[in-house]
């Protein structure tokens, strides 16, 4: 697991910079970084969406970094599959639809994480992660920004 992850890109008028850094305590104890960072663009042109996802695995549990990586992967796939509908809802500022749709995608991603824990013979409470996401439209005329997630932090 990398000690530090940096990512960034420029999409039209938007410049994105993201970082995940192992904390001093984890570094001192020789533990890996528990966070996982995902930045992704789905779609093209003004229809595109930018997703920044940060997941943090449960503290003091083995495999916390793997749980964080898994939930980032699954939320990325879920947003990618739903990109067209999410982009429409953002352009139309349908906040209620966005809220219910993103809650559903987040719940499914966490359900997959719990199922993965069971498949590995792990306690789902220990093989867990908090998730925070930011969804941005590439269209500069669209002013809607969506922050969503689950678990501690934010």
N, CA, C and O of each residue as an XYZ file, in Angstrom:
616
protein
N       0.858     -1.174      0.000
C       0.000      0.000      0.000
C       0.897      1.228      0.000
O       1.778      1.368      0.849
N       0.668      2.098     -0.944
C       1.483      3.311     -1.044
C       1.307      4.189      0.188
O       0.220      4.256      0.764
N       2.382      4.861      0.588
C       2.340      5.767      1.730
C       1.509      7.004      1.408
O       0.781      7.509      2.263
N       1.618      7.488      0.184
C       0.909      8.686     -0.260
C       0.393      8.461     -1.679
O       1.093      7.906     -2.526
N      -0.834      8.898     -1.925
C      -1.409      8.834     -3.261
C      -1.850     10.241     -3.637
O      -2.583     10.892     -2.891
N      -1.402     10.704     -4.793
C      -1.784     12.012     -5.323
C      -2.474     11.798     -6.661
O      -2.059     10.943     -7.445
N      -3.516     12.562     -6.925
C      -4.185     12.468     -8.206
C      -4.707     13.848     -8.564
O      -4.928     14.686     -7.690
N      -4.897     14.070     -9.821
C      -5.421     15.350    -10.253
C      -5.618     15.371    -11.745
O      -5.066     14.553    -12.481
N      -6.409     16.316    -12.172
C      -6.678     16.475    -13.591
C      -7.346     17.820    -13.808
O      -7.778     18.484    -12.865
N      -7.418     18.197    -15.047
C      -8.121     19.414    -15.424
C      -9.223     19.015    -16.397
O      -8.959     18.356    -17.403
N     -10.451     19.411    -16.101
C     -11.603     19.127    -16.940
C     -12.278     20.454    -17.239
O     -13.041     20.959    -16.415
N     -12.011     21.020    -18.396
C     -12.575     22.321    -18.737
C     -12.105     23.363    -17.744
O     -10.905     23.563    -17.560
N     -13.053     24.024    -17.105
C     -12.728     25.070    -16.132
C     -12.413     24.511    -14.749
O     -12.000     25.257    -13.861
N     -12.603     23.217    -14.558
C     -12.419     22.591    -13.244
C     -11.029     21.968    -13.129
O     -10.594     21.222    -14.007
N     -10.349     22.282    -12.047
C      -9.085     21.635    -11.738
C      -9.277     20.831    -10.462
O      -9.731     21.357     -9.446
N      -8.932     19.570    -10.525
C      -9.130     18.655     -9.408
C      -7.783     18.224     -8.851
O      -6.899     17.819     -9.607
N      -7.621     18.306     -7.555
C      -6.434     17.816     -6.866
C      -6.909     16.992     -5.676
O      -7.759     17.438     -4.905
N      -6.363     15.796     -5.527
C      -6.764     14.913     -4.431
C      -5.531     14.223     -3.865
O      -4.587     13.914     -4.592
N      -5.555     13.984     -2.544
C      -4.426     13.327     -1.891
C      -4.916     12.438     -0.760
O      -5.904     12.739     -0.090
N      -4.209     11.344     -0.564
C      -4.420     10.460      0.575
C      -3.044     10.177      1.159
O      -2.151      9.696      0.462
N      -2.881     10.478      2.433
C      -1.571     10.374      3.086
C      -1.701      9.524      4.348
O      -2.636      9.689      5.131
N      -0.745      8.614      4.528
C      -0.716      7.808      5.755
C      -0.414      8.730      6.926
O       0.470      9.582      6.842
N      -1.145      8.559      8.009
C      -0.957      9.384      9.187
C       0.322      9.060      9.938
O       0.910      7.994      9.757
N       0.747      9.986     10.781
C       1.971      9.814     11.557
C       1.912      8.594     12.476
O       2.894      7.862     12.597
N       0.765      8.374     13.124
C       0.642      7.241     14.042
C       0.768      5.915     13.300
O       1.457      5.003     13.758
N       0.101      5.812     12.153
C       0.185      4.577     11.361
C       1.614      4.375     10.852
O       2.117      3.252     10.815
N       2.247      5.455     10.468
C       3.632      5.354      9.995
C       4.538      4.868     11.134
O       5.399      4.013     10.924
N       4.342      5.412     12.330
C       5.151      5.024     13.490
C       4.950      3.543     13.823
O       5.908      2.841     14.146
N       3.698      3.071     13.742
C       3.388      1.673     14.065
C       3.695      0.729     12.903
O       3.603     -0.489     13.055
N       4.056      1.279     11.751
C       4.355      0.445     10.591
C       3.119     -0.124      9.919
O       3.199     -1.143      9.233
N       1.973      0.526     10.110
C       0.725      0.070      9.512
C       0.527      0.740      8.152
O       0.993      1.858      7.934
N      -0.159      0.058      7.245
C      -0.401      0.672      5.931
C      -1.442      1.793      6.025
O      -2.178      1.902      7.006
N      -1.479      2.593      5.009
C      -2.500      3.632      4.881
C      -3.846      2.936      4.747
O      -3.993      2.040      3.915
N      -4.841      3.332      5.556
C      -6.152      2.689      5.552
C      -7.096      3.280      4.513
O      -8.169      2.731      4.261
N      -6.703      4.392      3.914
C      -7.566      5.076      2.956
C      -7.379      4.544      1.549
O      -6.331      4.007      1.193
N      -8.425      4.710      0.765
C      -8.333      4.453     -0.659
C      -8.957      5.646     -1.367
O     -10.010      6.139     -0.964
N      -8.313      6.096     -2.402
C      -8.746      7.273     -3.150
C      -9.051      6.873     -4.581
O      -8.269      6.164     -5.216
N     -10.186      7.326     -5.086
C     -10.558      7.086     -6.471
C     -10.992      8.405     -7.080
O     -11.842      9.101     -6.526
N     -10.414      8.747     -8.214
C     -10.907      9.866     -9.020
C     -11.185      9.298    -10.411
O     -10.366      8.572    -10.975
N     -12.345      9.638    -10.948
C     -12.719      9.078    -12.245
C     -13.645     10.034    -12.990
O     -14.411     10.786    -12.387
N     -13.553      9.982    -14.306
C     -14.472     10.722    -15.166
C     -15.307      9.697    -15.914
O     -14.780      8.716    -16.438
N     -16.614      9.931    -15.961
C     -17.536      9.065    -16.678
C     -18.243      9.895    -17.735
O     -18.814     10.940    -17.423
N     -18.213      9.448    -18.967
C     -18.860     10.166    -20.049
C     -17.890     11.118    -20.728
O     -16.706     11.178    -20.397
N     -18.434     11.869    -21.700
C     -17.612     12.807    -22.462
C     -18.302     14.158    -22.557
O     -19.513     14.272    -22.364
N     -17.514     15.168    -22.856
C     -18.051     16.512    -23.058
C     -18.802     17.024    -21.850
O     -18.468     16.712    -20.708
N     -19.837     17.826    -22.127
C     -20.631     18.407    -21.041
C     -21.492     17.387    -20.324
O     -22.039     17.684    -19.262
N     -21.625     16.184    -20.881
C     -22.413     15.122    -20.246
C     -21.611     14.362    -19.194
O     -22.171     13.551    -18.457
N     -20.318     14.615    -19.118
C     -19.443     13.854    -18.222
C     -19.678     14.215    -16.759
O     -20.122     15.313    -16.423
N     -19.364     13.257    -15.918
C     -19.380     13.454    -14.462
C     -18.007     13.122    -13.912
O     -17.325     12.229    -14.414
N     -17.608     13.842    -12.885
C     -16.358     13.576    -12.186
C     -16.691     13.047    -10.805
O     -17.511     13.623    -10.090
N     -16.061     11.963    -10.439
C     -16.277     11.356     -9.126
C     -14.965     11.352     -8.356
O     -13.930     10.916     -8.861
N     -15.028     11.841     -7.137
C     -13.916     11.704     -6.203
C     -14.463     10.907     -5.026
O     -15.410     11.333     -4.366
N     -13.865      9.753     -4.769
C     -14.315      8.886     -3.674
C     -13.145      8.622     -2.732
O     -12.035      8.326     -3.174
N     -13.402      8.731     -1.446
C     -12.405      8.446     -0.422
C     -13.045      7.499      0.586
O     -14.065      7.819      1.197
N     -12.440      6.347      0.748
C     -12.931      5.369      1.716
C     -11.850      5.147      2.761
O     -10.658      5.157      2.455
N     -12.283      4.948      3.991
C     -11.360      4.690      5.089
C     -11.773      3.404      5.776
O     -12.898      3.280      6.261
N     -10.857      2.448      5.817
C     -11.122      1.178      6.468
C     -11.184      1.323      7.988
O     -10.683      2.293      8.556
N     -11.804      0.344      8.626
C     -11.963      0.357     10.086
C     -10.597      0.399     10.772
O      -9.659     -0.281     10.357
N     -10.503      1.197     11.814
C      -9.254      1.381     12.551
C      -8.828      0.099     13.253
O      -9.650     -0.636     13.801
N      -7.539     -0.145     13.224
C      -6.901     -1.247     13.953
C      -7.446     -2.623     13.557
O      -7.543     -3.523     14.392
N      -7.795     -2.775     12.288
C      -8.231     -4.084     11.812
C      -7.369     -4.491     10.623
O      -7.064     -3.669      9.758
N      -6.979     -5.762     10.584
C      -6.210     -6.218      9.423
C      -7.070     -6.153      8.165
O      -8.261     -6.461      8.206
N      -6.483     -5.762      7.077
C      -7.213     -5.700      5.818
C      -8.051     -4.450      5.638
O      -8.836     -4.370      4.693
N      -7.902     -3.466      6.525
C      -8.695     -2.237      6.407
C      -8.447     -1.553      5.069
O      -9.369     -0.994      4.476
N      -7.223     -1.595      4.600
C      -6.897     -0.961      3.314
C      -7.572     -1.686      2.150
O      -7.945     -1.058      1.160
N      -7.727     -3.005      2.265
C      -8.405     -3.759      1.203
C      -9.907     -3.448      1.183
O     -10.500     -3.320      0.112
N     -10.515     -3.328      2.356
C     -11.938     -2.989      2.426
C     -12.178     -1.608      1.807
O     -13.145     -1.418      1.069
N     -11.311     -0.658      2.102
C     -11.443      0.690      1.540
C     -11.309      0.661      0.022
O     -12.072      1.321     -0.683
N     -10.343     -0.101     -0.482
C     -10.149     -0.194     -1.931
C     -11.359     -0.837     -2.602
O     -11.781     -0.404     -3.674
N     -11.914     -1.866     -1.973
C     -13.079     -2.546     -2.555
C     -14.277     -1.615     -2.654
O     -14.934     -1.560     -3.693
N     -14.565     -0.887     -1.592
C     -15.757     -0.035     -1.620
C     -15.570      1.114     -2.613
O     -16.542      1.536     -3.239
N     -14.359      1.628     -2.773
C     -14.111      2.647     -3.806
C     -14.347      2.062     -5.197
O     -14.956      2.705     -6.052
N     -13.870      0.860     -5.414
C     -14.060      0.196     -6.706
C     -15.550      0.028     -7.013
O     -15.996      0.318     -8.123
N     -16.313     -0.440     -6.027
C     -17.726     -0.698     -6.269
C     -18.533      0.582     -6.454
O     -19.437      0.612     -7.289
N     -18.235      1.637     -5.705
C     -18.996      2.877     -5.907
C     -18.630      3.478     -7.266
O     -19.481      4.068     -7.932
N     -17.383      3.333     -7.676
C     -16.987      3.808     -8.997
C     -17.738      3.093    -10.107
O     -18.235      3.722    -11.041
N     -17.818      1.777     -9.998
C     -18.564      0.999    -11.005
C     -20.038      1.385    -11.007
O     -20.642      1.515    -12.072
N     -20.620      1.568     -9.826
C     -22.038      1.899     -9.732
C     -22.329      3.271    -10.350
O     -23.300      3.426    -11.089
N     -21.498      4.253    -10.050
C     -21.691      5.584    -10.630
C     -21.476      5.523    -12.143
O     -22.213      6.153    -12.901
N     -20.482      4.777    -12.576
C     -20.230      4.641    -14.009
C     -21.415      4.049    -14.758
O     -21.757      4.507    -15.848
N     -22.039      3.033    -14.177
C     -23.209      2.419    -14.819
C     -24.411      3.371    -14.850
O     -25.241      3.302    -15.756
N     -24.496      4.254    -13.858
C     -25.651      5.157    -13.736
C     -25.347      6.564    -14.229
O     -26.141      7.477    -14.004
N     -24.222      6.756    -14.892
C     -23.752      8.087    -15.276
C     -24.787      8.894    -16.058
O     -25.003     10.067    -15.754
N     -25.417      8.301    -17.038
C     -26.359      9.057    -17.878
C     -27.512      9.612    -17.050
O     -27.864     10.785    -17.179
N     -28.095      8.778    -16.208
C     -29.233      9.231    -15.378
C     -28.780     10.256    -14.346
O     -29.465     11.253    -14.122
N     -27.633     10.018    -13.719
C     -27.122     10.975    -12.738
C     -26.844     12.334    -13.381
O     -27.149     13.372    -12.793
N     -26.271     12.331    -14.578
C     -25.984     13.589    -15.278
C     -27.279     14.336    -15.593
O     -27.343     15.557    -15.450
N     -28.306     13.607    -16.019
C     -29.602     14.243    -16.296
C     -30.181     14.859    -15.032
O     -30.655     15.995    -15.050
N     -30.142     14.108    -13.929
C     -30.678     14.608    -12.661
C     -29.903     15.823    -12.168
O     -30.494     16.741    -11.598
N     -28.593     15.843    -12.379
C     -27.801     16.994    -11.946
C     -28.138     18.225    -12.783
O     -28.322     19.311    -12.234
N     -28.219     18.068    -14.104
C     -28.538     19.213    -14.967
C     -29.931     19.773    -14.669
O     -30.150     20.981    -14.762
N     -30.867     18.900    -14.312
C     -32.228     19.329    -13.999
C     -32.394     19.703    -12.522
O     -33.483     20.091    -12.099
N     -31.315     19.586    -11.739
C     -31.332     19.905    -10.301
C     -32.413     19.120     -9.557
O     -33.089     19.660     -8.681
N     -32.570     17.851     -9.910
C     -33.537     16.981     -9.231
C     -32.868     16.391     -7.985
O     -32.425     15.243     -7.985
N     -32.809     17.182     -6.952
C     -32.072     16.816     -5.737
C     -32.649     15.576     -5.047
O     -31.894     14.742     -4.548
N     -33.949     15.451     -5.016
C     -34.562     14.283     -4.371
C     -34.193     13.002     -5.118
O     -33.887     11.982     -4.501
N     -34.223     13.061     -6.448
C     -33.849     11.892     -7.248
C     -32.376     11.548     -7.054
O     -32.014     10.377     -6.936
N     -31.535     12.571     -7.022
C     -30.107     12.340     -6.790
C     -29.877     11.705     -5.426
O     -29.110     10.752     -5.294
N     -30.545     12.243     -4.421
C     -30.368     11.731     -3.062
C     -30.768     10.262     -2.974
O     -30.012      9.446     -2.445
N     -31.943      9.918     -3.484
C     -32.393      8.525     -3.373
C     -31.529      7.601     -4.236
O     -31.191      6.497     -3.810
N     -31.173      8.039     -5.431
C     -30.349      7.206     -6.305
C     -28.962      6.965     -5.738
O     -28.468      5.838     -5.779
N     -28.330      7.993     -5.216
C     -26.985      7.829     -4.668
C     -26.992      7.047     -3.361
O     -26.041      6.323     -3.068
N     -28.063      7.187     -2.566
C     -28.190      6.347     -1.367
C     -28.278      4.877     -1.765
O     -27.656      4.017     -1.141
N     -29.047      4.604     -2.795
C     -29.196      3.221     -3.273
C     -27.854      2.669     -3.766
O     -27.492      1.539     -3.437
N     -27.121      3.453     -4.548
C     -25.814      3.003     -5.047
C     -24.832      2.780     -3.903
O     -24.072      1.811     -3.916
N     -24.844      3.665     -2.919
C     -23.953      3.532     -1.771
C     -24.311      2.298     -0.950
O     -23.428      1.542     -0.545
N     -25.599      2.093     -0.703
C     -26.040      0.917      0.059
C     -25.654     -0.381     -0.646
O     -25.230     -1.338      0.002
N     -25.799     -0.415     -1.963
C     -25.420     -1.623     -2.710
C     -23.918     -1.877     -2.609
O     -23.486     -3.020     -2.462
N     -23.125     -0.808     -2.687
C     -21.669     -0.959     -2.582
C     -21.278     -1.496     -1.213
O     -20.419     -2.372     -1.108
N     -21.908     -0.971     -0.162
C     -21.597     -1.468      1.180
C     -22.123     -2.887      1.383
O     -21.517     -3.669      2.115
N     -23.240     -3.226      0.748
C     -23.740     -4.600      0.796
C     -22.756     -5.564      0.151
O     -22.551     -6.672      0.646
N     -22.153     -5.145     -0.947
C     -21.135     -5.980     -1.596
C     -19.910     -6.150     -0.693
O     -19.288     -7.212     -0.670
N     -19.580     -5.111      0.037
C     -18.447     -5.197      0.961
C     -18.743     -6.197      2.078
O     -17.878     -6.994      2.445
N     -19.952     -6.158      2.615
C     -20.339     -7.129      3.650
C     -20.327     -8.550      3.091
O     -19.893     -9.480      3.770
N     -20.799     -8.720      1.865
C     -20.784    -10.044      1.238
C     -19.346    -10.524      1.024
O     -19.044    -11.704      1.202
N     -18.475     -9.608      0.646
C     -17.066     -9.957      0.464
C     -16.450    -10.402      1.787
O     -15.661    -11.346      1.824
N     -16.809     -9.723      2.867
C     -16.309    -10.113      4.187
C     -16.744    -11.532      4.524
O     -15.943    -12.336      5.000
N     -18.016    -11.838      4.276
C     -18.526    -13.176      4.561
C     -17.808    -14.234      3.719
O     -17.480    -15.310      4.220
N     -17.562    -13.927      2.437
C     -16.858    -14.865      1.564
C     -15.441    -15.151      2.063
O     -14.924    -16.255      1.891
N     -14.820    -14.142      2.683
C     -13.458    -14.297      3.184
C     -13.416    -14.838      4.611
O     -12.339    -15.041      5.172
N     -14.598    -15.070      5.198
C     -14.658    -15.573      6.563
C     -14.304    -14.508      7.594
O     -13.820    -14.829      8.679
N     -14.541    -13.250      7.261
C     -14.213    -12.135      8.155
C     -15.471    -11.563      8.774
O     -16.567    -11.713      8.235
N     -15.305    -10.907      9.911
C     -16.399    -10.224     10.578
C     -16.754     -8.973      9.767
O     -15.889     -8.123      9.554
N     -18.000     -8.839      9.314
C     -18.377     -7.666      8.521
C     -18.169     -6.337      9.252
O     -17.992     -5.303      8.608
N     -18.189     -6.350     10.577
C     -17.947     -5.118     11.333
C     -16.477     -4.700     11.271
O     -16.162     -3.513     11.360
N     -15.589     -5.669     11.119
C     -14.167     -5.350     11.035
C     -13.741     -5.083      9.600
O     -12.875     -4.241      9.359
N     -14.334     -5.784      8.651
C     -14.011     -5.575      7.244
C     -15.025     -4.563      6.711
O     -15.930     -4.898      5.947
N     -14.840     -3.317      7.142
C     -15.800     -2.257      6.830
C     -15.035     -0.988      6.462
O     -13.834     -0.871      6.703
N     -15.760     -0.049      5.877
C     -15.140      1.209      5.490
C     -16.185      2.310      5.472
O     -17.339      2.085      5.108
N     -15.766      3.502      5.870
C     -16.578      4.698      5.685
C     -16.286      5.228      4.286
O     -15.178      5.062      3.776
N     -17.262      5.857      3.674
C     -17.114      6.313      2.295
C     -17.627      7.732      2.158
O     -18.721      8.051      2.624
N     -16.837      8.586      1.520
C     -17.234      9.953      1.218
C     -16.959     10.220     -0.250
O     -15.872      9.929     -0.748
N     -17.941     10.773     -0.939
C     -17.811     10.997     -2.382
C     -18.268     12.399     -2.756
O     -19.146     12.984     -2.121
N     -17.653     12.911     -3.791
C     -18.037     14.188     -4.383
C     -18.291     13.926     -5.859
O     -17.437     13.379     -6.557
N     -19.466     14.317     -6.330
C     -19.845     14.129     -7.721
C     -20.029     15.498     -8.356
O     -20.825     16.315     -7.894
N     -19.270     15.732     -9.432
C     -19.260     17.038    -10.097
C     -19.624     16.888    -11.563
O     -19.202     15.929    -12.208
N     -20.403     17.825    -12.103
C     -20.683     17.796    -13.537
C     -19.533     18.454    -14.302
O     -18.925     19.406    -13.812
N     -19.240     17.957    -15.479
C     -18.221     18.589    -16.323
C     -18.780     19.833    -17.004
O     -18.015     20.696    -17.434
N     -20.091     19.934    -17.106
C     -20.745     21.070    -17.744
C     -20.566     22.316    -16.881
O     -21.085     22.352    -15.765
N     -19.854     23.334    -17.352
C     -19.627     24.530    -16.536
C     -20.905     25.305    -16.238
O     -20.936     26.088    -15.288
N     -21.957     25.106    -17.023
C     -23.216     25.802    -16.774
C     -24.014     25.162    -15.643
O     -24.909     25.800    -15.088
N     -23.714     23.939    -15.298
C     -24.421     23.236    -14.225
C     -23.756     23.554    -12.896
O     -22.567     23.291    -12.718
N     -24.508     24.113    -11.970
C     -23.953     24.531    -10.679
C     -24.188     23.509     -9.568
O     -23.786     23.748     -8.429
N     -24.818     22.396     -9.862
C     -25.116     21.381     -8.844
C     -23.853     20.586     -8.535
O     -23.161     20.128     -9.445
N     -23.560     20.427     -7.263
C     -22.464     19.601     -6.766
C     -23.079     18.671     -5.725
O     -23.906     19.103     -4.922
N     -22.685     17.407     -5.732
C     -23.299     16.452     -4.821
C     -22.224     15.797     -3.957
O     -21.246     15.245     -4.463
N     -22.429     15.870     -2.649
C     -21.561     15.206     -1.679
C     -22.396     14.127     -1.027
O     -23.492     14.400     -0.538
N     -21.888     12.889     -1.015
C     -22.653     11.796     -0.410
C     -21.693     10.778      0.195
O     -20.499     10.774     -0.104
N     -22.227      9.934      1.034
C     -21.404      8.909      1.645
C     -22.094      8.254      2.824
O     -23.285      8.443      3.072
N     -21.302      7.481      3.537
C     -21.820      6.744      4.677
C     -20.675      6.451      5.629
O     -19.522      6.323      5.217
N     -21.007      6.348      6.897
C     -19.999      6.026      7.893
C     -19.413      7.261      8.550
O     -19.808      8.389      8.256
N     -18.466      7.028      9.444
C     -17.863      8.163     10.161
C     -16.999      9.002      9.241
O     -16.535      8.534      8.201
N     -16.790     10.239      9.635
C     -15.935     11.136      8.863
C     -16.741     12.027      7.969
O     -17.964     12.110      8.086
N     -16.070     12.678      7.096
C     -16.756     13.545      6.143
C     -16.282     14.947      6.213
O     -16.766     15.800      5.470
